[in-house]
Structure formats: C-alpha cells, structure tokens
Amino acid sequence: MKAKKSVYFKTFGCRTNQFDTQVMMSKLEDSILTQEEAEADVVVVNSCTVTNGADSSVRGYINALSRKYPGTKVILAGCGSHSKGESLFADGKVFGVMGHSEKEHINEILARPDRFYEIGDLSHIDTTIVEEFIGKSRAFIKIQEGCDFACSYCIIPSVRGAARSHTEETVLAQITKLASNGFGEFILTGTNVGSYGKGQGSSMAKLLKKISQIRGVRRIRIGSLEPIQIDDEFMELLSEPWMAKHLHIALQHTSDKMLQLMNRRNDFASDRRLFETLANAGYALGTDFIVGHPGEDESAWLEAVERLVDLPLTHVHAFSYSKRDGTVSASMEEIVRGDIAKARHKELTALVAEKNYQFRKNHKTDLEVLLESGKEGVFRGFDQYFNRITIQSSEDLSGNWVFPDKVTVAESGNTASLM
C-alpha cells in the first residue's frame, strides 16, 4: 500500500485565514496532518497579501523552505494566490496555486501529480462544518467573506471579493457541533464581519441572539466591527452575560482629514460618542490604527494624538503604513518618512499600553478566564476584556475556565496563582 503524504499548513495573517486552514485540515482524507515542517511531503502556505510586506514575508518563507527542504512540494493558498500566485507559479517557486473557492477540495488537490494553477472564483462561500480546532481552546467561526468598502489603502476586496454571508443555518450548525465537542468561547470572524446578513434578512445582532441559545455557548467575541455597523439592535445586547466585554471597532485614524484620505465611512465626532457609550457599558475597546499613511503631516498627527488621549481605548492593533500596489493610496503623494512613521507607531502603542494598564488596575476582580494550553504549571489565557493573564497552577488547566480572585496587575500583564 502506498504511504500517505504528510501535510504541514503554514498560516499567515488574520483569523479568517486561521479558520480557512481549519477547513482544509478537516477535509484531509488521504493525507496525514503533521505539526512539524521538517516531516512534510507537502507544505500548504495559507498566505496574506494585506501589504507589500505581507507578500514579502510569504515569498521569504517559500524561498527559505525550498532551501531547507528542496524535495518538499509547496502549494500556495489564501489571499496571496489571487495577487502573487501567477508570478510565483511562473517562476517555479510553488508546485501549485489554489484560490479561496478551492480549499474544500484540498484532498483532491493534494493528489494531483502535476503542477497546477486553480484560482477558482471570488463569489464562492464554503459550507464545511469544522468539528475540531486543532491546537485551540477557542473556536474561530467564519460567518462571512469579502468586503464592499473601498478604503484607499486596502487590497482585500479585490482578493476576497464582494461581501457575502454564510447562512444562519450553517453558522449555527457549526457552533452547535463545536459546543458539543467542548468549546465554550466562539470568535466570529470574516473579512468585514459587521456586514453579516446583508441580502439575507439577517444581521449581526439577530445572529448573536440565535448563537446565544445554543447549549454550551458561554462567551461570544466578535472579530472586528466598523463604527457604522453598530446599530440599535446590537446595542440592546451589550448587557447580555454571554457577550465578551471587549469590542474591536476599526477606526483606522482619529484625524478627519486622514479618514477622508483613506475613504473611510466614519468620522471622529460620531466615533467618540460611540466609544464613550460602549465604555460606560463596561466594555474594553480596541481598534485598528494606520500610522504614516500618505498625507499624515505633523498637524494631522498632533490632532490624532490629542484625540486618542481622550478616547476610552484599551487595545490597539497599530500598523505602520505599507504601500500596497494596486490601491489608491499607493499613488498618493506627501509620503511619510519611515523613521517618522516608526516614531509615531511607538508613541501610539505606548499611549494605549498605559490606557490598558489603567483599565486592568480598575478591572481585576470577577474575571472569567479561558486558559489555553500550558506547561510546567504555567498557563495563559484571556479574560472577558481580552486581556491576557498568566496563571500558575499545580493542576493541568489547559482549556479550562478559571476565576482568579487575587490578580496581580503589572505594566507587563496580569498574573494570578491557583496553587
């Protein structure tokens, strides 16, 4: 009998890619999944293409892989397939290229004896029910795909397609199966999560209500929302016990000049009102913020910082702007020097880190923590505010919920002992 191929998955980028990797893993029938790159006959690279830097990281990984393991076949999947797959295939860097719509056919694709370029289409929405999340204590649930926004800096709509949603039935069946397998926390993810239900007579709020009724669901997180997507029906859910007390709302900037240049749909005055309302409801609040976008002169930056100081923000995913070929921003003038962008990035992250520290000092009781795997008596997990905490215990608490009553808060993070 012919030995089965060993397959290793390397995932770059966002939670949506993490879910897509789990979909592919769940479809393996004639191959063996390995967690060791060196053991693999085939490496599937689930790529990110959000910036030129992301493309470079993927290309660098593929080149290094070819040098270390020249006999290993490399298959390119993910967003990079749609932006750089053709050139990587033509240069012989990869054995095959597969688009988003092909991931459910991974078993057949791995059996192909000859090189292939199977890009598929950008209107597909998969229906796979993932029963396990390998190596995870929390489950990522992709509820939609694609984006209808046209932000100046973003390439994603052209590589993920227009916004389209999974049916409520598929999402609920997915969560029901995972909840029955012991998962209690679910993170709803997608390209533009807040657009869920468009054209289907549903919405994020309607979906959340139905998910909350599934036996075993203990906590629901939402990957990222746009400010304009938080409606009255959603606001009515803020006090529900199953809502994680953390929302990630993508502002991208706090200068109205910059928001206009970025072709965003939000403005700071309404953003501030929204954040203050959510903070008063007891929520930790995170955001995405792009530093150094073309046009971010000194006055725009000083305005942004002044506004950030007053904003009830506890987490930030900060990006230094990276030119992305094929976007409107790529042709803009008034380029911000790299050293200036780096200094601004440092200033922003330090400012929000201090805000997070103060928040943690004021929210160190009644914490509900889901731990991930640990070793040698040290376990890490996240509380309801999406703050990481390190727990010491003589028992194996991997994947368990714990409720520490004595938490030590330091600038570097929260710790507790259950010894």
DONUBA-876935 format. One record per residue (C-alpha): residue in three letters; x, z, y. Coordinates in steps of 0.25 Angstrom, whole numbers, padded with zeros to 4 digits, always signed. Layout:
ALAXZY
...
# end
This chain:
MET+0000+0000+0000
LYS+0005-0004+0014
ALA+0009+0008+0022
LYS+0000+0011+0034
LYS+0006+0009+0048
SER+0010+0021+0057
VAL+0004+0020+0071
TYR+0008+0028+0083
PHE+0000+0028+0096
LYS+0007+0030+0110
THR-0003+0032+0121
PHE-0001+0031+0136
GLY-0010+0034+0147
CYS-0023+0040+0148
ARG-0033+0048+0140
THR-0041+0035+0137
ASN-0028+0029+0130
GLN-0028+0042+0122
PHE-0042+0040+0117
ASP-0039+0025+0114
THR-0027+0030+0106
GLN-0036+0039+0098
VAL-0046+0028+0096
MET-0035+0019+0090
MET-0030+0031+0081
SER-0044+0033+0076
LYS-0044+0018+0071
LEU-0032+0019+0063
GLU-0035+0016+0048
ASP-0023+0008+0043
SER-0012+0015+0050
ILE-0006+0029+0051
LEU-0006+0036+0064
THR+0007+0043+0068
GLN+0011+0052+0079
GLU+0026+0048+0078
GLU+0030+0036+0085
ALA+0042+0034+0076
GLU+0033+0033+0064
ALA+0025+0022+0069
ASP+0024+0008+0064
VAL+0015+0004+0076
VAL+0014+0011+0090
VAL+0001+0009+0098
VAL+0004+0010+0112
ASN-0009+0014+0120
SER-0004+0010+0134
CYS-0007+0014+0148
THR-0006+0004+0160
VAL-0011+0012+0171
THR+0002+0010+0179
ASN+0014+0001+0178
GLY+0022+0014+0174
ALA+0012+0015+0162
ASP+0015+0001+0158
SER+0030+0004+0159
SER+0028+0017+0150
VAL+0021+0009+0139
ARG+0031-0002+0139
GLY+0043+0008+0139
TYR+0036+0015+0127
ILE+0035+0002+0120
ASN+0049-0002+0123
ALA+0055+0011+0118
LEU+0046+0011+0106
SER+0052-0003+0102
ARG+0066+0002+0104
LYS+0064+0015+0095
TYR+0055+0009+0084
PRO+0057-0007+0085
GLY+0049-0009+0072
THR+0036-0002+0078
LYS+0025-0011+0082
VAL+0019-0007+0096
ILE+0004-0010+0099
LEU+0000-0009+0114
ALA-0014-0004+0117
GLY-0020+0003+0129
CYS-0021-0002+0144
GLY-0007-0008+0143
SER-0012-0018+0133
HIS-0020-0024+0144
SER-0009-0024+0155
LYS+0004-0026+0148
GLY+0001-0029+0133
GLU+0002-0044+0135
SER+0016-0043+0141
LEU+0021-0032+0130
PHE+0015-0041+0119
ALA+0022-0054+0124
ASP+0035-0046+0126
GLY+0034-0041+0111
LYS+0034-0027+0115
VAL+0022-0024+0107
PHE+0017-0029+0094
GLY+0002-0029+0099
VAL-0007-0027+0110
MET-0021-0021+0109
GLY-0031-0019+0120
HIS-0041-0008+0122
SER-0052-0014+0115
GLU-0043-0015+0102
LYS-0040-0001+0100
GLU-0051+0001+0090
HIS-0045-0010+0081
ILE-0031-0003+0081
ASN-0032-0002+0065
GLU-0033-0017+0064
ILE-0023-0020+0076
LEU-0012-0011+0069
ALA-0014-0020+0056
ARG-0010-0033+0064
PRO+0003-0039+0058
ASP+0005-0048+0070
ARG+0007-0045+0085
PHE-0006-0045+0093
TYR-0012-0045+0107
GLU-0026-0040+0106
ILE-0030-0035+0120
GLY-0045-0035+0118
ASP-0055-0033+0130
LEU-0058-0023+0140
SER-0073-0021+0138
HIS-0071-0014+0125
ILE-0076+0000+0123
ASP-0072+0007+0110
THR-0081+0015+0101
THR-0071+0022+0092
ILE-0075+0037+0089
VAL-0062+0045+0088
GLU-0063+0057+0079
GLU-0050+0064+0082
PHE-0040+0064+0093
ILE-0026+0065+0087
GLY-0018+0076+0093
LYS-0028+0080+0103
SER-0037+0093+0105
ARG-0045+0086+0116
ALA-0052+0073+0114
PHE-0052+0061+0123
ILE-0065+0053+0124
LYS-0064+0039+0130
ILE-0078+0037+0136
GLN-0076+0024+0144
GLU-0066+0013+0146
GLY-0062+0005+0159
CYS-0064+0007+0174
ASP-0072-0001+0184
PHE-0064+0005+0196
ALA-0054-0003+0203
CYS-0043+0007+0208
SER-0032-0001+0215
TYR-0021+0005+0207
CYS-0027+0004+0193
ILE-0025-0006+0182
ILE-0034+0001+0172
PRO-0047-0007+0174
SER-0040-0019+0170
VAL-0035-0014+0157
ARG-0046-0005+0153
GLY-0058-0014+0158
ALA-0071-0010+0165
ALA-0077+0004+0163
ARG-0085+0005+0150
SER-0090+0017+0143
HIS-0091+0022+0129
THR-0106+0024+0125
GLU-0110+0039+0125
GLU-0113+0038+0110
THR-0098+0034+0107
VAL-0093+0045+0116
LEU-0102+0056+0111
ALA-0099+0051+0096
GLN-0084+0052+0099
ILE-0085+0066+0105
THR-0094+0071+0094
LYS-0084+0067+0083
LEU-0073+0073+0090
ALA-0080+0086+0093
SER-0084+0087+0079
ASN-0069+0086+0076
GLY-0066+0098+0084
PHE-0063+0092+0098
GLY-0069+0100+0109
GLU-0064+0094+0122
PHE-0066+0080+0126
ILE-0060+0072+0137
LEU-0068+0060+0142
THR-0059+0048+0146
GLY-0059+0034+0149
THR-0054+0024+0160
ASN-0064+0029+0170
VAL-0071+0040+0163
GLY-0081+0042+0175
SER-0087+0029+0173
TYR-0093+0033+0159
GLY-0107+0028+0156
LYS-0107+0016+0166
GLY-0117+0006+0162
GLN-0121+0015+0150
GLY-0131+0024+0158
SER-0121+0036+0155
SER-0111+0043+0164
MET-0100+0054+0162
ALA-0110+0065+0165
LYS-0120+0060+0154
LEU-0109+0058+0144
LEU-0103+0072+0147
LYS-0117+0079+0144
LYS-0118+0072+0131
ILE-0104+0075+0127
SER-0106+0090+0130
GLN-0118+0091+0120
ILE-0108+0087+0108
ARG-0105+0099+0099
GLY-0091+0103+0100
VAL-0088+0098+0114
ARG-0082+0109+0122
ARG-0075+0102+0134
ILE-0076+0089+0141
ARG-0066+0083+0150
ILE-0067+0070+0158
GLY-0054+0062+0159
SER-0056+0057+0174
LEU-0067+0054+0183
GLU-0068+0046+0196
PRO-0074+0054+0208
ILE-0085+0045+0210
GLN-0089+0047+0195
ILE-0093+0061+0196
ASP-0108+0061+0199
ASP-0119+0072+0200
GLU-0122+0072+0185
PHE-0107+0074+0182
MET-0107+0086+0192
GLU-0118+0093+0185
LEU-0109+0094+0173
LEU-0098+0102+0180
SER-0103+0116+0175
GLU-0104+0112+0160
PRO-0095+0120+0151
TRP-0090+0108+0143
MET-0085+0101+0156
ALA-0070+0103+0157
LYS-0067+0109+0170
HIS-0058+0098+0175
LEU-0061+0085+0180
HIS-0051+0074+0183
ILE-0056+0065+0195
ALA-0048+0053+0198
LEU-0046+0053+0214
GLN-0032+0045+0214
HIS-0030+0050+0228
THR-0035+0058+0240
SER-0032+0049+0251
ASP-0044+0040+0254
LYS-0034+0029+0259
MET-0028+0029+0245
LEU-0041+0030+0238
GLN-0045+0017+0245
LEU-0032+0010+0242
MET-0034+0014+0227
ASN-0048+0008+0228
ARG-0054+0021+0223
ARG-0068+0025+0223
ASN-0066+0040+0228
ASP-0063+0046+0242
PHE-0057+0059+0245
ALA-0069+0066+0252
SER-0078+0064+0240
ASP-0067+0067+0230
ARG-0064+0080+0237
ARG-0079+0084+0237
LEU-0080+0081+0222
PHE-0067+0089+0219
GLU-0072+0101+0227
THR-0085+0101+0219
LEU-0079+0100+0206
ALA-0068+0111+0209
ASN-0080+0120+0214
ALA-0086+0118+0200
GLY-0073+0123+0193
TYR-0066+0111+0190
ALA-0051+0107+0189
LEU-0049+0094+0195
GLY-0039+0083+0192
THR-0037+0069+0198
ASP-0028+0057+0197
PHE-0020+0054+0209
ILE-0011+0042+0212
VAL+0001+0045+0221
GLY+0009+0034+0228
HIS-0002+0023+0228
PRO+0001+0011+0238
GLY-0003+0016+0252
GLU-0001+0030+0250
ASP+0006+0033+0263
GLU+0010+0047+0268
SER-0003+0049+0275
ALA-0011+0046+0263
TRP-0003+0055+0254
LEU-0003+0067+0264
GLU-0019+0065+0265
ALA-0019+0065+0250
VAL-0011+0078+0248
GLU-0019+0085+0259
ARG-0032+0081+0252
LEU-0026+0085+0238
VAL-0023+0099+0243
ASP-0037+0102+0246
LEU-0043+0095+0233
PRO-0046+0104+0222
LEU-0037+0097+0212
THR-0031+0103+0199
HIS-0025+0092+0192
VAL-0019+0078+0195
HIS-0015+0066+0188
ALA-0005+0060+0198
PHE+0000+0046+0197
SER+0011+0040+0206
TYR+0006+0026+0209
SER+0012+0016+0200
LYS+0010+0001+0203
ARG+0001-0006+0193
ASP+0002-0021+0192
GLY-0012-0028+0193
THR-0018-0017+0203
VAL-0022-0018+0217
SER-0013-0006+0221
ALA-0001-0014+0215
SER-0001-0024+0227
MET-0003-0013+0238
GLU+0008-0010+0248
GLU+0012+0003+0254
ILE+0019+0007+0241
VAL+0023+0022+0240
ARG+0037+0024+0236
GLY+0039+0030+0223
ASP+0047+0043+0228
ILE+0035+0046+0237
ALA+0025+0044+0226
LYS+0033+0053+0217
ALA+0033+0064+0228
ARG+0018+0063+0231
HIS+0016+0064+0216
LYS+0024+0077+0215
GLU+0017+0082+0227
LEU+0003+0079+0222
THR+0006+0085+0208
ALA+0012+0098+0214
LEU-0001+0099+0223
VAL-0010+0098+0211
ALA-0002+0107+0202
GLU-0003+0118+0212
LYS-0018+0116+0213
ASN-0019+0116+0198
TYR-0011+0129+0197
GLN-0020+0136+0207
PHE-0032+0131+0199
ARG-0027+0136+0186
LYS-0024+0150+0192
ASN-0039+0151+0196
HIS-0044+0145+0183
LYS-0036+0153+0172
THR-0048+0160+0165
ASP-0059+0155+0156
LEU-0050+0144+0152
GLU-0054+0135+0140
VAL-0042+0128+0134
LEU-0042+0118+0123
LEU-0028+0118+0117
GLU-0020+0106+0111
SER-0010+0107+0100
GLY+0001+0117+0102
LYS+0013+0123+0094
GLU+0021+0135+0093
GLY+0010+0143+0099
VAL+0009+0135+0112
PHE-0004+0127+0115
ARG-0008+0119+0127
GLY-0022+0114+0131
PHE-0031+0112+0143
ASP-0041+0121+0149
GLN-0055+0117+0155
TYR-0048+0114+0168
PHE-0038+0104+0162
ASN-0026+0114+0164
ARG-0016+0115+0153
ILE-0014+0128+0147
THR-0003+0133+0137
ILE-0008+0143+0126
GLN+0001+0152+0117
SER-0005+0156+0104
SER-0001+0160+0090
GLU-0013+0152+0084
ASP-0013+0137+0083
LEU-0023+0134+0094
SER-0022+0119+0094
GLY-0035+0112+0098
ASN-0042+0126+0101
TRP-0049+0131+0113
VAL-0044+0143+0119
PHE-0048+0152+0130
PRO-0036+0160+0136
ASP-0039+0172+0144
LYS-0025+0174+0150
VAL-0019+0162+0156
THR-0006+0161+0164
VAL-0006+0151+0175
ALA+0007+0145+0180
GLU+0010+0133+0188
SER+0015+0127+0175
GLY+0002+0129+0168
ASN-0007+0139+0161
THR-0003+0147+0149
ALA-0010+0158+0140
SER-0007+0165+0127
LEU-0017+0168+0116
MET-0006+0175+0108
# end
